[in-house]
Amino acid sequence: MSSRAPKSTYELVLLPGDGIGIEVIAEARALLEQIGPAIGVGFNLDEVPCGGKFYLDHGSRDWPEGAEEKCAAADAILLGAVGWAGPDGAPVTMPGGKMAGWSPVIGNRMKLDLYANVRPVRCLPGTKHGISGQFQSVWRPDKVDMVIIRENTEGLYSGIGERTAERATDVRVITQRASERVIRKAFEISRERGKGAPADGKKRVTCIVKHNVLHGCRLFLDVFRTVGKDFPDIEQDVAIVDAFAMFVLTQPERYDVCVTTNMFGDILTDLASVLQGGMGMAVGCNVGDDHAMFEPIHGSAPPLAGKDRANPMAMLLATGEALGWLGKRYADDRLVRAKKAIDQAVASIVVRGEPLTGDLGGSAPRSAVATAIRDEALRQLSH
Ligand SMILES: NC(=O)c1ccc[n+]([C@@H]2O[C@H](COP(=O)([O-])OP(=O)(O)OC[C@H]3O[C@@H](n4cnc5c(N)ncnc54)[C@H](O)[C@@H]3O)[C@@H](O)[C@H]2O)c1
């Protein structure tokens, strides 16, 4: 990433989407509006409505005309979540079969070439894992600290396929070029993290494939082997996707950085969010060479919408990731400080044990958690 001079004002596009996406984006906005003055940085926040509800209301598009250009011109994008049900109760789709909300999510990933979806998986001290309604500390924070990176522009989400009454196909495209750059990113992140896997401190990149069955995975693995030669200080590791789904929960300490194809990564990172305390804690950074979009990995959670119960932590951590990315890109230490303050604020509230939303075993409303995080982040920045 090329370094430029810090800016006085950064242009951010906010894409609220649907359901709890709208609620958590409002918390991201409030955080940015308070953090900006505290660090002497301006944020121009341009909110663009989008998603399934937008499509239902407007009939032909899942975001307004000009939205794509706004995203392309932004310094960074923050996305809430999309996905809404139509009058028949089924998720709204557009002509051609794409989900309404495709443009801001998958469209942006493809059109802005956000080829790496980087998902940090950390368990913060104090996290209680909710399983069958019981909350207890299952995974040890010192054993869960990995990054899962998924290819973000092709694979099974390439949008190629068709459906008739009797038969449906979804074509999984895996190219050498897209594999090469995301795998290289995985090795670079392992080197940058420097700390390796919690179990043994070894820098290790695990390539998750189903190469015993799938052509695309054979290609992905061949590219992994080739790129890995440029990183002799990093151990190459291979896992078959179905076995990895077990190992990531039973021995998370083995993993430093993992890299995989689009849909495998989509599923595995939701699974891995369990190690973090659930979807309300998990962040996705969609990163290319020139653009980036940051989001919680959760969806619009319609049953939670409008109840002030969604955990805002993932969205606020994603906001911190955006500031960290911008801080690096523009050599702006103010933003890097702000990112650290947000991370520390979330960590201190989790360890304190309140206020927390229901998914983490608490009973506080979203707004109380978000306010506590803002106040704590500002306190950190005032030191
Ligand atoms: N990137 C995106 O915008 C994205 C990602 C995934 C799903 N979706 C869409 O979201 C809609 C709902 O999908 P879903 O139900 O499969 O997934 P979801 O992530 O919305 O919800 C899954 C489960 O996690 C819980 N959950 C999610 N976020 C939470 C939060 N912040 N705090 C507390 N609990 C939280 C929900 O209550 C639910 O039990 C669908 O339309 C789907 O297509 C969008």
The ligand as an ORCA input file, in Angstrom:
! r2SCAN-3c Opt
* xyz 0 1
  N     -22.897     -8.756      4.246
  C     -24.214     -8.757      4.398
  O     -24.855     -7.745      4.225
  C     -24.919    -10.034      4.801
  C     -24.225    -11.088      5.401
  C     -24.945    -12.197      5.820
  C     -26.314    -12.276      5.640
  N     -26.947    -11.235      5.014
  C     -28.422    -11.198      4.877
  O     -28.997    -10.930      6.165
  C     -30.278    -11.517      6.243
  C     -30.381    -12.361      7.504
  O     -29.471    -13.445      7.374
  P     -29.125    -14.492      8.509
  O     -30.231    -14.510      9.505
  O     -28.716    -15.721      7.851
  O     -27.795    -13.927      9.180
  P     -27.600    -12.821     10.296
  O     -26.153    -12.592     10.427
  O     -28.430    -11.635     10.023
  O     -28.121    -13.515     11.634
  C     -27.629    -14.779     12.066
  C     -27.797    -14.903     13.591
  O     -26.870    -14.057     14.252
  C     -27.550    -13.132     15.089
  N     -26.884    -11.846     14.948
  C     -26.416    -11.328     13.801
  N     -25.863    -10.129     14.031
  C     -26.008     -9.891     15.349
  C     -25.636     -8.805     16.196
  N     -25.009     -7.719     15.718
  N     -25.920     -8.881     17.498
  C     -26.532     -9.966     18.008
  N     -26.887    -11.027     17.256
  C     -26.633    -10.979     15.940
  C     -28.975    -13.077     14.544
  O     -29.894    -12.690     15.516
  C     -29.175    -14.495     14.072
  O     -29.528    -15.303     15.162
  C     -30.476    -12.330      4.950
  O     -31.231    -11.558      4.063
  C     -29.060    -12.495      4.420
  O     -29.003    -12.605      3.026
  C     -26.282    -10.112      4.629
*
